[in-house]
């Protein structure tokens, strides 16, 4: 098994008010997640984009990548094994979208990143989801997945 690559952001979570004469305490919590331990569902209907992104996900440390090129395939993968996180292309072929699947996963506590070629403001607002605009750079993808993993129950 390959060594884990931890990705995380230090988040300033709390500041405690001191009693008179005491020093103020500040708590820093580091959110760390390990992609090698996570199953990611990746839905993308464009083959070249999918191949490039799968390579990026592997470089980030993901080893369990459930790749789907269609909505029915993604739904079968979810039925077979619940993902720990999902990366979903919003607009799919034949006029389909992944919005309903994403909403269902969010409702089950699975962090979701929606990738869209349109302005992110055009998507239905859901504060639980993370949205990134295409074309996606490796850095933007890593930040989006880190953000989503940090707030799975938001």
Secondary structure, DSSP 8 states (H G I E B T S, - for coil): -----EEEEEEEEEEE---TTS--EEEEEEEEEEGGG-EEEEE-S-HHHHHHHHHHHHHHT--EEEEESSHHHHHHHHHHS--SEEEEESB-GGG-BSHHHHHHHHHTT-EEEEEESS-GGGS---TTSEEEESS--HHHHHHHHHHHHHTTT-
